[in-house]
Amino acid sequence: MLILAIDTALDACAAAVLDTEAGKLIAQESQAMKRGHAEALMPLIGRVIAASGTAFTSLGRIVVTTGPGSFTGLRVGLSAARGIALAANIPVVGVTTLAAYAAPIVSQNLEPPVVSAIDARHDHVYLQVVSGNGSALVRPRVTPITEALNAWRFGAPHIVGNAAPLLAERWPSHAVPPVKVDPQAAPDIAWVGWLGAAVSPNTAPARPFYLRAPDAKPAKELAGAAPPASP
């Protein structure tokens, strides 16, 4: 199956065509940017489709990141994905940025837990914690950094995401330090594609995964074991 993957949720505008039968990307492009996704995305997608040597009608599915992330960026990607899917009469699915950050680490099936962290501003982060095999330890939420640091209790983690340095800088001195700190401005578009291949349109809709509205108050506590939200 050929899958068009799109990501505009954070500080990149990216698209790729994944060939699941060949097990690889056949075309991709990513541009680092904090603003301007709306102007950049459709020309970028056009170049990726041209480079892949295929056509929109040959795609089997479209996958797009649903957040958490920039409210404006998310709407750009989701609108493009839905529009292309409608025009080409193919399904569209959504995956979260937190899951996309964790996916390449979980794929290695290592022991350390994986902390996905995205800067939510005002000393808060969007957070998800999974075990090395991908099972949920802390479901996706927005939480103060001081409470996110309670993730130390799951063991020395691999921290990934654009807020990884924020957590690492304030990691409790009494806790075992992280095994790795992996600051990424945006998820790997290849793994957005692979997650999109694994989910169902019935359980992974392409709709915003904000975790909070712009004027909502963040969660007060970092809870323990809980099932993850659908990617």
N, C-alpha and C positions, 0 to 999 in steps of 0.2 A: 504494500500500500504506500502511496505517496502522500505525505502529510506536509502541509504548509504550517510552520510554527511562527508565531508573531509575539513579540514582547516590547511593550512601551511603558511598562509599569513603573520603572525606576529611572536610572540615569543612563539609559541606552535606548536606541531604536534599532531593533534587530528582527531579522526574518531569516528563515531557512527552509529548504525542502529536504525532508527526510525520506529516504527509501528504506522501508522496514525490511523488505526482502533482501536487499543488498547489505543491510545493517550499517548504513552510513548516511551522512549528509551528502547530497549531490550538489548543493549550492547554499551559500550563506553570506550574509553581510550584517555587520553590526557597527553602529556609529555611537560613540559616547556623546551624550547630550543631556542636559538638565531641562531644557525647554526646546520647543520647535518640533516636537514629535508629529504634530498634525501636518506640517508642511513636508516633513522628510519621509513619512511612512510609505505612502502609496508609490512614489518614485522608487523607493528602496525595494518594495515588494516586486515592482515591475522588473527591476534589474535581476532580482533573485530568480524569478520565474524564467526570465530569458536565459540566465546562466544555467538553469537546470535542464534546459532543452525540452521542457514539458509545457503544458497549458493548464489553466485553472480548471478546465473541464476534466482533466486527467487526474486531478487530486481525489483522494479518497476521504480526506478529512482535513479540517483546519483546527488548530489548537492555539489558544491565546492565553496569556497570563491575565489573571483576574484580580490580582492584588494580594495583600495590601501593598500600597504604593501611592504614587501621585494620583490625585483624583482626576486631573486633566489628562495625564498620560494614559490612565486606564481607559477612559472613555474613547480616546483615539484608537487604541488597539482593538477594543471590543467592537466599536462601530465598524471598523474596517473588516474584521473577521466575520461579523454577521452579514455585512453587505456582500462580501465575496461568496460566502456560503449560500446566501439566498440566490445570487445570480447564477452560481454554478450548480445549484441544487445538490449540495453535499452537506453532511453534518458538521457542526462546529462544537468543540468542547472547551472547557476552561480548566486551568490548573493554577494553583496558588504560587505566588513567588516564594513563599516559605518552603513549600514542598519542592519547588524547582532548585532552590539553593541546596537542600539536603540530599536530593536524589543521587548525584554522583558519588557522594560519600557513603550513603547507605548501600549503593550498588557493590561496594567493596566488602560488605559484610564484616566489618571490623568490630571490635569490642566497644570502643569509646562511644558514649552518647553523642548525638549531633544537636547542637544548638543553632537554629537559624534565627538571625536577628536583623531587623530592618529599622533604621532610624525613624522614629515617629515624632521627633522634635520635642522640645520642652522637657527634656530629660526622661523621655519615655521611648520604649522600643516595641515594635511588633515582634512577637516571640513565638517560637514553636520548638519543642524539645522531643526528640525521638531516640530510641535506643539504637544501637549499632545495626540491628536487623530491621529497623523502621517502625517498630511498635511505638505507640504513643506514650510519652511520659508527661508532657504538658501540651494541651491542645492550643491551637492558635489563639492569641489574645494580644491586647495592647496593655502594657504594664510599665510602671516606673522602673528605671534601670536598677534602683536599689533592690527591688523585689525580683527582677529578672536574675540578679546575681545569686538567688537561692538555688539556681540550677546546679550549683556546685555539689549539692547533696546527691546527685546522680552519678558522681564520679568525674574524673578529669575528662572534659569534653573536647570535641572538635567544634570550634565556633566558626560559623560561616555567615556572610552577609555584609551589607554595607555598614552595619553597626557593630560588627565583630570587634573592631579596635576599641569602641566605647566600653564594651564589657570587659575586654582584656585589661584595659588600663585601670579598671576599678575592681578587678577580681579580688575576692577576699584573701587576705594574707594567710589566714589559717587554713585555706582550702588547697587541695592539690591543684597546681596550675593546669591550664588547658594544654592538651597534647598538640594542638595546632590552632592558629588564628588565621583565618582565610578571608581577608577583606575583599569583597567583590562588589563592584558598583551595580551589577545586574546579574541575574542567573545566566548560566550557559545555555544558549539557545538550542543546542543539541539536546539537552536534557528536558527542555520544554517540549520538544518534539517527541521524545521517548515517553514522557509521562502522558502526553496526549494520545499516544498509541495504546496505552495501557488502560485508559479509563473509558467509561461509557457515557454517551450523550445524556442518558437518563439520570445518571448520578453525578455528573460533572458539567453542569450547565455553564454556558459562557455568560455569566453575569457578575457584576462587581462583588468582590469580597473585601469590603472596607474594614471590617471589625469595629469601626465606630464612624459615626457621622462627624462632619467637621466641628460641630459644636457640642459633641457628646463628651461626657466625662469618662476617663479611662477606668479600666478595671482596677480594683483596690488590692487584689491579692493574687499571688502566684499559686494556683491550685496544683494538686498532685496528679495522680494518674487519671486520665480522661481520654475518651476516644477523639481522634483528630477530626477536623472538619473535612468534608470531601474535597480533594484537590481540584 
